[in-house]
């Protein structure tokens, strides 16, 4: 991973589109599917799909707390964007 790779993941239009529930492609479909799940199930599913692991308790608590505050769809998009920008994802994929 490099600084350029990290910046591309954070700011790239392709990545930003894929983290939207209304965007195109498999990620948008994933978000549409998980929006109807309970918060814990949504968090676990997104972690497993993006990072191939379950969240630890601290990650799960923070994610569930974020999903409970404000617009749930926007918070789910933010969670997905955050997972794509995790060090785990950058170095594994």
C-alpha positions in Angstrom: 0.0 0.0 0.0 1.1 3.5 -0.8 -0.1 7.0 0.0 -1.4 7.3 -3.6 -3.4 4.0 -3.2 -4.9 5.3 0.1 -5.8 8.6 -1.5 -7.4 6.9 -4.5 -9.5 4.7 -2.2 -10.6 7.7 -0.2 -11.4 10.1 -3.1 -11.9 8.1 -6.3 -15.3 8.6 -8.0 -15.5 4.9 -8.7 -15.1 4.0 -5.1 -17.4 6.8 -3.9 -20.1 5.5 -6.4 -19.7 1.9 -5.2 -20.3 2.9 -1.5 -23.7 4.5 -2.2 -26.9 2.5 -1.8 -28.2 4.1 -5.0 -25.0 3.5 -7.0 -24.3 0.9 -9.6 -22.7 -2.5 -9.3 -22.5 -5.3 -6.7 -21.7 -3.0 -3.7 -24.9 -1.0 -4.2 -26.8 -4.2 -4.4 -25.1 -5.4 -1.2 -26.1 -2.2 0.6 -29.7 -2.5 -0.6 -29.8 -6.1 0.7 -28.4 -5.3 4.2 -30.4 -2.1 4.9 -33.3 -4.3 6.0 -31.2 -6.3 8.5 -30.8 -5.5 12.2 -27.8 -3.3 13.0 -25.7 -6.2 14.3 -26.4 -8.4 11.3 -25.7 -5.5 8.9 -22.4 -4.8 10.6 -21.3 -8.4 10.6 -22.3 -8.9 6.9 -20.5 -5.8 5.7 -17.3 -6.8 7.7 -17.4 -10.3 6.3 -18.0 -9.1 2.8 -15.3 -6.4 2.7 -12.7 -7.6 5.2 -13.5 -11.4 5.3 -13.7 -11.3 9.1 -16.1 -10.4 11.8 -15.7 -7.1 13.6 -14.2 -7.1 17.1 -16.4 -5.9 19.9 -15.0 -2.3 19.8 -15.6 -2.1 16.0 -19.1 -3.6 16.3 -20.1 -1.2 19.1 -18.8 1.8 17.2 -20.5 0.7 14.0 -23.8 0.0 15.7 -23.7 3.3 17.5 -23.1 5.1 14.2 -26.0 3.3 12.5 -28.3 4.3 15.3 -27.5 8.1 14.9 -29.0 10.0 12.0 -29.9 8.7 8.6 -29.4 4.9 8.6 -28.7 4.7 4.9 -26.1 7.4 5.0 -24.5 5.8 8.0 -24.4 2.4 6.3 -22.7 4.1 3.3 -20.2 5.7 5.6 -19.5 2.3 7.3 -18.9 0.7 3.9 -16.6 3.5 2.8 -14.7 3.2 6.1 -14.3 -0.6 5.6 -12.8 -0.1 2.1 -10.3 2.4 3.6 -9.3 0.1 6.5 -5.7 -1.1 6.5 -6.9 -4.7 6.4 -8.5 -4.0 3.0 -5.6 -2.0 1.6 -3.1 -4.7 2.3 -5.2 -7.8 1.6 -6.8 -6.7 -1.6 
